[in-house]
């Protein structure tokens, strides 16, 4: 929720300020999308999205901001499948308390060896 508060609320405020000042809803929406679109390329890889998903944020930033915020909150209990480029770094939790959850290490696994 902190991420949504830091990104979403200022973006909504900017959207309404521009909308009131210019009278154009879509201009306000685009002005309000600047902050979420600027932050998404930095946050997206941490929650298994690609940097190019920032383009989706330009169209539907409230949805993407909500998804990224919920995934950031659930990072300790990651239960979504890793992307194909994350598979070599992904590991299952060995702690029975977190059975069925993934974690992504910084170092790739030596197995299976690259061909």
HUDA-V316367 format. One record per residue. RES is the residue in three letters. PHI is phi in radians with two decimals (999 if undefined). D_LAST is the distance of its C-alpha to the last C-alpha in Angstrom with 2 decimals. Layout:
RES & PHI & D_LAST
RES & PHI & D_LAST
This chain:
UNK & 999 & 43.00
UNK & -1.12 & 43.20
UNK & -1.14 & 40.56
UNK & -1.09 & 42.45
UNK & -1.17 & 45.66
UNK & -1.33 & 44.40
UNK & -1.84 & 42.84
UNK & -1.25 & 44.58
UNK & -1.15 & 48.17
UNK & -1.09 & 48.42
UNK & -1.14 & 46.75
UNK & -1.16 & 49.31
UNK & -1.09 & 52.07
UNK & -1.11 & 51.06
UNK & -1.01 & 50.85
UNK & -1.24 & 54.39
UNK & -1.12 & 55.78
UNK & -1.19 & 54.55
UNK & -1.07 & 55.67
UNK & -1.19 & 59.13
UNK & -1.24 & 59.43
UNK & -1.82 & 58.42
UNK & 1.41 & 59.14
UNK & -1.85 & 55.80
UNK & -1.11 & 53.61
UNK & -1.20 & 50.46
UNK & -1.15 & 50.95
UNK & -1.13 & 51.23
UNK & -1.11 & 48.10
UNK & -1.15 & 46.11
UNK & -1.14 & 47.63
UNK & -1.27 & 46.77
UNK & -1.41 & 43.14
UNK & -1.07 & 42.55
UNK & -1.14 & 41.92
UNK & -1.08 & 39.57
UNK & -1.19 & 37.55
UNK & -1.25 & 37.41
UNK & -1.54 & 36.25
UNK & -1.03 & 33.70
UNK & -1.06 & 30.87
UNK & -1.45 & 31.21
UNK & -1.51 & 31.51
UNK & -1.01 & 29.22
UNK & -1.11 & 25.79
UNK & -1.29 & 27.34
UNK & -2.17 & 28.08
UNK & 1.14 & 25.00
UNK & -2.01 & 26.43
UNK & -1.53 & 25.16
UNK & -1.08 & 27.29
UNK & -1.23 & 28.28
UNK & -1.20 & 30.03
UNK & -1.10 & 32.83
UNK & -1.15 & 33.95
UNK & -1.17 & 34.68
UNK & -1.11 & 36.61
UNK & -1.12 & 38.88
UNK & -1.55 & 40.00
UNK & -2.28 & 40.15
UNK & -1.17 & 40.03
UNK & -1.10 & 42.08
UNK & -1.17 & 39.61
UNK & -1.13 & 36.47
UNK & -1.12 & 38.29
UNK & -1.17 & 39.23
UNK & -1.14 & 35.75
UNK & -1.15 & 34.24
UNK & -1.12 & 37.18
UNK & -1.20 & 36.86
UNK & -1.22 & 33.14
UNK & -1.12 & 33.88
UNK & -1.18 & 36.59
UNK & -1.69 & 34.32
UNK & -0.98 & 31.40
UNK & -1.13 & 32.33
UNK & -2.08 & 32.30
UNK & -1.04 & 29.30
UNK & -2.16 & 29.17
UNK & -1.64 & 27.36
UNK & -1.20 & 23.80
UNK & -1.26 & 21.22
UNK & -1.18 & 19.95
UNK & -1.10 & 16.44
UNK & -1.41 & 15.69
UNK & -1.76 & 17.31
UNK & -1.07 & 15.54
UNK & -1.18 & 13.33
UNK & -1.75 & 16.71
UNK & -1.48 & 18.95
UNK & -2.41 & 20.72
UNK & -1.46 & 23.61
UNK & -1.20 & 26.87
UNK & -1.62 & 27.83
UNK & -1.30 & 31.45
UNK & -1.03 & 33.32
UNK & -1.12 & 35.35
UNK & -1.91 & 32.37
UNK & -1.04 & 30.83
UNK & 1.59 & 28.88
UNK & -1.85 & 28.21
UNK & -1.74 & 25.05
UNK & -2.45 & 24.65
UNK & -1.91 & 22.16
UNK & -1.52 & 21.34
UNK & -1.38 & 20.95
UNK & -1.82 & 17.91
UNK & -1.24 & 14.52
UNK & -1.31 & 13.70
UNK & -1.32 & 11.51
UNK & -2.06 & 10.98
UNK & -1.26 & 8.95
UNK & -1.15 & 6.39
UNK & -1.21 & 3.78
UNK & -1.66 & 0.00
